[in-house]
Amino acid sequence: MDDRRPPPGWLYAIGWSVLGIGMALGILRLLSLVSDFDLDVGGMPRAAMPGQLRLPAAAASDYTIYQESTSVVDGQSFLGGATPVSLSCTLTDPAGQPVALETHSFTHTNYSFPPYQGTSILTFHTDNAGTYELNCTTDPGDQQAVLAVGQSDSLSGAGAAFGTILLSIMIGVGIFLIQFFRRRSWFNRHRPAPPAYGPAPPYFPAPVQAAYGHPASRSRLQVNEFGRLIAVPSLVTIWLLTLVWMYTSG
């Protein structure tokens, strides 16, 4: 490995490319999700409860049930209605078998796209395609609650978008650091050595050893440089493969 010239600076360009492309992909993905979700909100099946909502669902899909405080159902407006004290729901599949409903324990998804404003309260998974029936009741005296149902793809898409941004920052910064330490190591090795006055103690740095007639360890240098050099294409490969997996899986 030629050590007469410092490592080139083009690795910095690779780092900037990874950082810029990854962040651009993530931001565009988030903007697309916001736009798509805005369009999907108005088209989600919804009904006033107590009552029944018939939901055409796809096979092997995840769905989220939202409770809307502001909504429009069949031309009737629900503006800022109070949250019911009790809301009990059951869901059955096309064969009439019960489907498990899971509650959000820690986090909720909120949206506000006039005239719709809602919060996620339940999720469920469909095994078979067909029409599912959601039946809900409230305590006597409670106001009506509007429930809307939508697929949960937007959540995984948001995770992929944030993952793209975070991964690109980590990989880009990693490439910057590799190039920085490679160049710093080269300049440290090529600093002017003091004049030779005889054998130097073995604990002196390599440039000083070389000046006193003790050659520096080229094999160790080559191993370190080779390790740093292969790290860059490895990081870029991991970045590309992870992006492909995040945007094609599920």
Secondary structure as UniProt FT lines:
FT   HELIX           10..43
FT   STRAND          46..49
FT   STRAND          51..57
FT   TURN            59..60
FT   STRAND          61..73
FT   TURN            74..75
FT   STRAND          76..78
FT   STRAND          87..92
FT   TURN            94..95
FT   STRAND          98..99
FT   STRAND          102..103
FT   STRAND          110..113
FT   TURN            114..115
FT   STRAND          116..126
FT   STRAND          130..138
FT   TURN            140..141
FT   STRAND          145..151
FT   HELIX           153..189
FT   TURN            202..203
FT   HELIX           206..211
FT   TURN            212..213
FT   HELIX           218..248
//
